[in-house]
């Protein structure tokens, strides 16, 4: 088969056969999956930013950012929640800033000067804003000076573990595991190359092995480390593919039935949820929508699906209006 290693992990996974949103557009489908809405304004918050707003922008002890993205995915931003809740990229400037560019003595001098300035500012501050900044300063120093930044370096991982994950996607999945282990709450990972309009058989042989090896290794690793029930793996694309093969031996965009698999998160695994039509065109039973997936993720974090935040207009706004946690998983 195409996924022999993943086939052995089915007891640790839940496959949803009735997930759909209806859009066959790359951009719109991605927006549906990432935000739960067909939002043309691009101002709806993504699920990662929602978690960050609810749980905090960084781990209180390690300083690891709550929301990290590996690769680029559209509609993955904070929207109207504000830039404070956007994802950090391991390859971006923020990651480079974790490396010391001055020696330890000079850093101590700068930290002492900053502390002196803080004391003076606190004496004259009447709004409480400066006091709030102290926490961010401490997180920054903890991250730069502590060992948590090592989570970003997979070369520090056991070579045998790295070999199990494999190259490419496997390395990204291993990085994601290290980041969540260090305290990150939500990691986005992109693995492209699935727009198989022609010769889909050959294309699957090219893209599938990394996915088969990497995801099965991640599930096995999480189980061995006791992290499986605390980590929810969500596997999906922006849409599905046409049930019929086209004239170029490929399959085209199909938003009426989409791909979705889950693993872990303390949810009920080892099952198939929903049912597609006989020709695999649309959901036939138990339709699952993007907001249902978002509600399920919120449930895993101990957050209600009726979570609200105040919009820039000052109105309490639901992050998920119509979705409910997937009942078979709870």
N, C-alpha and C positions, 0 to 999 in steps of 0.2 A: 504494500500500500504506500500511499504518499506520505503518511505520518505514522510510521510504525512505533516510534517511541512515545508519541502522544497517545496512541491507542492504548498503551499500557497504563496511562495516567487517567483514563476515563472515570475511574472510581473517585478521583480527586477533582473532577470538573463537573460543571453543569452546562449543557448545550441548549441554547434557546433556538427553536426552529420557527418562531413566530414573531421575530423582531422586524419592525419596518417603520419608515417615516414617510415614504412616498416620493422622495425627490431623487432624481437620477443625475443631478448636477454635483460636480465635485465640491464646489464652494458651499452650496446650500446644504448638501448632505453632511458635510463636515460641521457646519454650524448647528444643524439639528443634533448631531451626536455629542458635540462638545458643550452645548448650552441648553439643549432641550427645546429650542425654539427656532422657527424660521425667521430669524432676525436680520433684516436687510440693513438695519442701522449699525450693526456690529457693536452694539452697546450692551447686550446681555452678558452677564458674567459667565465665564466658563466654570465647570464643576470644580476644577483645581483651585480657582480663585475663591470660590464660595467656601470651600473647606478651609482655605487659608484665613479668610475673614472670620470664620467661626472658631477656629482653633488657635490662631496666632500665626504671625509671619515667620517665626523661627522657633526651634526647640529651645525651651527655657534654660537647659543645661549645656547643650552642645553648641548652640548657635547655628546649627544646620538649618537652611531655609526650609520652610514647610512645603513650598511648591517649586519643583524643579522640572525643566523640560529637556529631554535629550533629543535633539533634532527639532525640526519645525513642523508644527501642526496648525492649520488655520483655526481661527476662532478660539484660541487657547488663552485669551487675555482676560483681564479683570473687568472690562467694560466700564459701566458707571460706578463700580465699587472703587475705582481709582488705582493708579499705578503702584501704590504701595503693596497691592495684592497680586502683582504679576509674577510669572514664573522666572526663576533664575536659570540661566543656561550654563552648564559646566564648561562650555567653550567660550563664554562671553567674558567681558571685562571684569565683572564681579568675581568670577572664579580666579582670574589672574591677580586680583587685588588681595587674595588670601595669602599669597606668597610674600614674605618679608622682603622689602627692598632696602631696608636699613638694618644695621646691626642691632643686637639686643639692647646695648647700652643706650644708643640713641633713641630707641623706641621707648625705653623706660623714662628717659628725659622728657620725651613728648607726652607720654602718659601722665607724668607728674605735672607738667605745665597745664594739660587739659583738666586735670583734677582741681588745680588751683583756680582756674577760670570758672569751673563749675561751682566751686564754693562761693565765689563772688556773685555769680549769676543767680544762685539759689537764694541768696540774701535779698536780691532786688526783684526776684520774680514774684508776681502776684497772680499769675494765671494757672500755674501748675504745669505749663508746657515744657519748661526746661527740665523739671523733675521727670517728666515722661521720656525725655530724650536720653536720660542716664541709662535706661535699660537697653536701648539700642547700641549705645557706646560699649556697654559691657559685653553684649552679644558679639559685637564686631571683634573686640579684643579676644574673647574666648575662642572664636572661630579661627582667628589668625594664629594665636599662640598655642592653642590646644591641639589635640590629636584628631579632632573631628574632621579636619580638612583632608586627612588621609583617606577618608571614605571616597573621595573623588578619584583616587589613584588605584586602578585595578591591578597594577603591578605589585601592590602590596598583598594581594590575595595569594593563597596557596596555589602553586602552579598546577597541581592535580585538579583543583576546583576549576581553574581557568580552562583547562583542557576539556572538562566535562561540558562546559557551556559552549565552547567553540568560538570561532572568530565572528566578526561582523555583528549580527544581531545578538549573538550570545554574549559578546563583550558588553553591549549596551544593557542587556538584562542583568548581567552580573553587577554592573555599575548601579543600576536601579536598586538591586537588593542591598548593596553596601550603603547606599544613601538612606534607604528606609530604615535599615538597621541602626544607622547613626542618628535617626530622629526625624528625617523628612517624612511628611505625611502624604504627599501626593506627587507622583512622578509620571510625566507624560513621555511616551516613547514612540517614535515614528519609524515604521519599516515599510518603505514604499516598493513600487515595482509590480503592483497587482492590476494595472490597467491593461489587461490582456485581451485586446481586440483581435489579435491574430495568433495562431499557433499556440493556443493555451496549454496544450500538453507539454510542449518543450519549456514554456515559461514556468509552469508549475514545478517541473524538475529542477529549474534553476533557483527558484525562490523558496521552495518548501523545506529543503534540508536544514537550513539555518534555523527556521522557525521550529521544526520538529526537534532538533537537538537543543536549542536554547530554552524554549518554554518548558520542555520536559525536565531539563536540568534545573531550571528555576523552581519548579514545583517540588522536585525531589530535595533540593537544597533547603527550601523553606520548611519542608517537613522535618528534615534532619535537625535543623536549628531551632525548632519549636516556634517558628514565626508564621506558620501556615494559617493558623486561625486568626492571626492579627493582621494579615496582609491579604487584600482582595485584588486579584489579577483580573482585569477586564480586557478581553481581546475582541476588537471589532474594527471594521472599516467604515468608510463614509456611506457606503451602500453595498448592495449585492451585485451579482452578475446575471445576465439574462438566462432564463432556463433553457433556451435554445442556442445551439452553436451557430454562429453566422457563417457566411460564405468564405471567410478567411480562417476558418477553423478556430475562431476565438469567441469570446463572449463580451457583450457590451454592458453599459451601465444599467442597473436595475434597482430602483429605490423601493419597489413594492414588497421586497423581501430581502432582509439584510443579514449579515453575519454577526453572531454574538456568542461568546463563550466566557464563562467565569470560573475562577478557581480560588478557593480559600475564603478568607474573611469571616470565618465562623459560621458560614451559611451551609445549607444542606447540599452536599455534593453528590456525585454519582447518579445523576438523573438527566433526562431529556425533558425540556419544558416546552409546551405548546406543540402545534402541529401545522405544517404547511399544506397547501392544496396538493392534489395528486400529481400535478405537473410542476410542482415547486415554483409556483408563480406568486402566491400571496398567502398570508396567514389564514388558516382555516379555523383554528381553535386558539383561544387565549392569546389574542394579539398583545404584543409588548411594544411600547413606544419609548422614545428617548427619555422622556420625563420619568418613566417607570424605572429605567436604569439609574438615572440620577437619584431618585428616591431610595433605591436599594443601596447605593453608595452612601448616602446620608445616613441611612439606618445602620450600616456597618460602623460608621463613626459615632454612633450614639446620638445622632441628630434627627429630629423629626422631619418628615417630608413637608411639613407646613412652616418650615423655617422662613423667617422674614428679616429683611434689612431695610433701613430707611434710604430711599432714593435721594438723588440730589435735589429733587423737588420737595423733599420733606415728607414723602408718603411711605408708610410701611408697605413693602413689596414682597410678595412671595417669590422665592427662588424656583419653586416648582408649584405650578398652579393646579395641574390636573393629574400628575403622576402619583402612583402609589408603589411602595416596595413590592417586588415580585413575590407573590404570596407563597409560591412553592419553595422559595429559598429561605424564608424566615422561620 
